[in-house]
Amino acid sequence: MMKALGRVSEIAALRLGEVDTVGTGVSKRRMLQLARSGMNEKAPKLARHPDSMRTAILLATLTWV
């Protein structure tokens, strides 16, 4: 439990929720779709995505949360 809380604090320190995604050309709907897939998919399924997609899913998920 303590390790998980440590990871949460490390992620929170990145302050990804404050990333400005408006100027990226990615619609709010697409960001929501990416965030949902990041929250709903299991790790093995996420691992099968290309690196760029995994990065997009991670950023969208952390920004949305």
C-alpha positions as CSV (number, residue, x, y, z in Angstrom):
1,M,0.0,0.0,0.0
2,M,2.8,2.4,0.9
3,K,4.5,1.7,-2.5
4,A,1.3,2.5,-4.3
5,L,0.8,5.7,-2.4
6,G,4.4,6.6,-3.3
7,R,3.7,6.1,-7.0
8,V,0.6,8.2,-6.8
9,S,2.6,11.0,-5.2
10,E,5.3,10.7,-7.9
11,I,2.7,11.0,-10.6
12,A,0.9,13.9,-8.9
13,A,4.2,15.7,-8.8
14,L,4.4,15.6,-12.6
15,R,1.3,17.9,-12.6
16,L,0.0,16.5,-15.9
17,G,-3.5,17.7,-15.1
18,E,-2.2,21.2,-15.9
19,V,-0.9,20.3,-19.3
20,D,-2.6,22.5,-22.0
21,T,-4.0,20.1,-24.6
22,V,-6.2,22.7,-26.3
23,G,-3.5,23.7,-28.8
24,T,-2.7,20.2,-29.8
25,G,-5.4,19.7,-32.3
26,V,-6.8,16.7,-30.4
27,S,-10.5,17.1,-29.8
28,K,-11.9,16.9,-26.2
29,R,-13.9,13.9,-27.3
30,R,-10.8,12.0,-28.5
31,M,-8.9,12.9,-25.3
32,L,-11.9,11.4,-23.3
33,Q,-11.8,8.3,-25.5
34,L,-8.1,7.8,-24.8
35,A,-8.5,8.4,-21.1
36,R,-11.3,5.9,-20.9
37,S,-9.3,3.3,-22.7
38,G,-6.4,4.0,-20.3
39,M,-8.6,3.5,-17.3
40,N,-10.5,0.4,-18.6
41,E,-7.9,-1.6,-20.4
42,K,-5.6,-4.1,-18.7
43,A,-1.8,-3.7,-18.9
44,P,-1.2,-6.5,-21.4
45,K,-3.7,-4.9,-23.8
46,L,-2.1,-1.5,-23.4
47,A,1.3,-3.1,-24.0
48,R,0.2,-4.2,-27.4
49,H,-0.3,-0.6,-28.6
50,P,2.6,1.2,-30.4
51,D,4.7,3.5,-28.2
52,S,3.1,6.7,-29.5
53,M,-0.4,5.4,-28.7
54,R,0.6,4.2,-25.2
55,T,2.1,7.7,-24.6
56,A,-1.1,9.4,-25.8
57,I,-3.3,7.1,-23.6
58,L,-1.1,7.7,-20.6
59,L,-1.1,11.5,-21.0
60,A,-4.9,11.6,-21.7
61,T,-5.6,9.4,-18.6
62,L,-3.4,11.4,-16.3
63,T,-4.7,14.7,-17.6
64,W,-8.3,13.6,-17.2
65,V,-7.9,12.2,-13.7
